[in-house]
């Protein structure tokens, strides 16, 4: 894990956050020797949350297709 001094972190916050996201986390060291961890927060989206697809078909056409398929069985 990459370590930055407090001054480096303050001057390069945007770069530091990008690196934490890419690497999973970074450390910041203060003058008194204490360390702090900066880590990205995981995205809480569902893997089933996907964008819809526009297929330009009406509800009635979908129902007709389903009825047709059921009649074949």
Buried (B, 14 or more C-beta within 10 A) or exposed (E): EEEBEBEBBEEEEEEBBEBBBEEEEBBBBEEEEEEEEBEEEEEEEEEEEEEEEEEEEEEEEEEEEEEEEEEEE
